[in-house]
Amino acid sequence: METLSFNPNLGQVEIRSTRRRPKKILIVDQEDTLTWSLSRGLFRDQQRCQTLVAHEVEEALQLLERDQIDLVVVEIELPDLHGLDFLAQVAHASPRTKVIFMASYGHRDLEDVARKKGARGWITKPFEISSLREAITHSLEA
């Protein structure tokens, strides 16, 4: 939806869109099948979110610097950097970006440390896409 308003100082009509930009979600995992499935699973929410995919930390950091990423969903055990170290790099590169970790195990201690360091969510694999959607919604609203 758009609204029109007249700016007398400029003598112009301004058109403002009341639509919000879709939230950008970056999925970081080395598994092609998983990133594809998550992207497709979130595709139905395309009016509210846009998904980007990175398979390596360097690629993810480049996307964070280039785009306004709202949320990163990332595997805690990345081959080139541990997720907690990645979290620190995200906080430095893009302080407003929120992070949800995915893990193949449910180490409570690691989850607690991640949350204390700023992670907004934790989801244990395997999970249903609806659980991820819920975690994303909760993280973006917090």
C-alpha positions as CSV (number, residue, x, y, z in Angstrom):
1,M,0.0,0.0,0.0
2,E,1.2,3.5,-0.8
3,T,0.3,6.9,0.7
4,L,0.6,10.3,-1.0
5,S,1.5,13.5,0.7
6,F,2.4,16.9,-0.4
7,N,5.6,18.5,0.8
8,P,5.1,22.3,0.6
9,N,8.8,23.0,1.3
10,L,9.8,21.0,-1.8
11,G,6.6,21.6,-3.8
12,Q,6.5,17.9,-4.5
13,V,4.2,15.0,-3.9
14,E,5.9,12.3,-1.9
15,I,4.9,8.6,-2.4
16,R,5.6,6.5,0.6
17,S,5.2,2.8,0.7
18,T,3.7,1.3,3.9
19,R,4.9,-2.1,2.9
20,R,7.7,-3.4,5.1
21,R,10.7,-5.0,3.4
22,P,10.9,-8.7,3.7
23,K,13.2,-9.9,6.5
24,K,16.4,-11.3,5.2
25,I,17.4,-14.7,6.7
26,L,20.8,-16.2,6.1
27,I,21.1,-19.9,6.4
28,V,24.7,-21.2,7.0
29,D,25.4,-24.9,6.8
30,Q,27.8,-27.0,4.8
31,E,25.1,-29.5,3.8
32,D,23.5,-28.6,0.4
33,T,20.5,-30.7,1.0
34,L,19.7,-29.0,4.4
35,T,20.1,-25.5,3.1
36,W,18.0,-26.2,0.1
37,S,15.3,-27.8,2.2
38,L,15.2,-24.9,4.6
39,S,15.2,-22.3,1.8
40,R,12.3,-24.1,0.2
41,G,10.5,-24.6,3.5
42,L,10.7,-20.9,4.2
43,F,9.8,-20.0,0.6
44,R,6.1,-20.0,1.4
45,D,6.8,-17.1,3.7
46,Q,8.3,-15.1,0.8
47,Q,6.1,-12.1,1.5
48,R,7.6,-11.8,5.0
49,C,11.2,-13.2,4.4
50,Q,13.9,-13.6,1.8
51,T,16.4,-16.4,2.3
52,L,20.0,-16.4,1.4
53,V,22.4,-19.4,1.7
54,A,26.1,-19.7,2.6
55,H,28.0,-22.9,2.9
56,E,31.2,-21.4,4.4
57,V,31.9,-18.8,7.0
58,E,33.8,-16.5,4.7
59,E,30.8,-16.5,2.3
60,A,28.4,-15.8,5.2
61,L,30.5,-12.9,6.4
62,Q,30.6,-11.3,3.0
63,L,26.8,-11.5,2.8
64,L,26.6,-9.9,6.2
65,E,28.8,-7.0,5.1
66,R,27.0,-6.6,1.8
67,D,23.3,-7.1,2.8
68,Q,21.1,-6.0,5.6
69,I,20.7,-9.5,7.2
70,D,18.1,-9.6,10.0
71,L,18.7,-13.2,11.1
72,V,21.2,-15.9,10.7
73,V,20.3,-19.6,11.1
74,V,23.7,-21.4,11.5
75,E,25.0,-24.8,12.3
76,I,27.0,-24.7,15.6
77,E,29.7,-27.1,14.3
78,L,31.0,-25.4,11.2
79,P,34.0,-27.0,9.5
80,D,36.0,-23.8,9.3
81,L,35.0,-22.0,12.5
82,H,33.1,-22.9,15.7
83,G,29.6,-21.4,15.9
84,L,30.4,-19.4,19.0
85,D,33.3,-17.8,17.3
86,F,31.1,-17.1,14.3
87,L,28.6,-15.5,16.7
88,A,31.2,-13.0,17.8
89,Q,32.1,-12.2,14.2
90,V,28.4,-11.6,13.4
91,A,28.1,-9.3,16.4
92,H,31.1,-7.3,15.2
93,A,30.1,-7.2,11.5
94,S,26.4,-6.6,11.9
95,P,25.4,-5.8,15.5
96,R,21.6,-5.8,14.8
97,T,21.6,-9.3,13.2
98,K,20.1,-12.0,15.4
99,V,21.4,-15.6,15.4
100,I,19.7,-19.0,15.9
101,F,21.9,-22.0,16.2
102,M,21.1,-25.5,14.7
103,A,22.8,-28.5,16.4
104,S,22.8,-32.2,15.8
105,Y,22.8,-32.7,19.5
106,G,21.3,-31.1,22.5
107,H,24.2,-30.2,24.7
108,R,22.5,-28.0,27.3
109,D,25.8,-26.4,28.5
110,L,26.7,-25.3,24.9
111,E,23.2,-24.0,24.4
112,D,23.4,-22.0,27.6
113,V,26.8,-20.5,26.7
114,A,25.5,-19.6,23.2
115,R,22.5,-17.8,24.7
116,K,24.7,-15.9,27.2
117,K,26.8,-14.8,24.3
118,G,23.8,-13.4,22.4
119,A,22.2,-16.2,20.5
120,R,18.4,-15.7,20.1
121,G,17.5,-19.3,19.6
122,W,18.6,-22.9,19.5
123,I,17.1,-25.7,17.5
124,T,18.1,-29.4,17.6
125,K,18.3,-31.4,14.4
126,P,16.2,-33.1,13.1
127,F,13.4,-30.6,13.4
128,E,10.2,-29.7,11.7
129,I,10.1,-26.6,9.5
130,S,7.2,-25.3,11.7
131,S,9.6,-25.4,14.7
132,L,12.1,-23.3,12.8
133,R,9.4,-20.9,11.6
134,E,8.4,-20.5,15.3
135,A,12.0,-19.9,16.4
136,I,12.5,-17.3,13.6
137,T,9.3,-15.5,14.4
138,H,10.2,-15.4,18.1
139,S,13.7,-14.2,17.4
140,L,12.6,-11.4,15.0
141,E,10.0,-10.1,17.4
142,A,12.3,-10.1,20.4
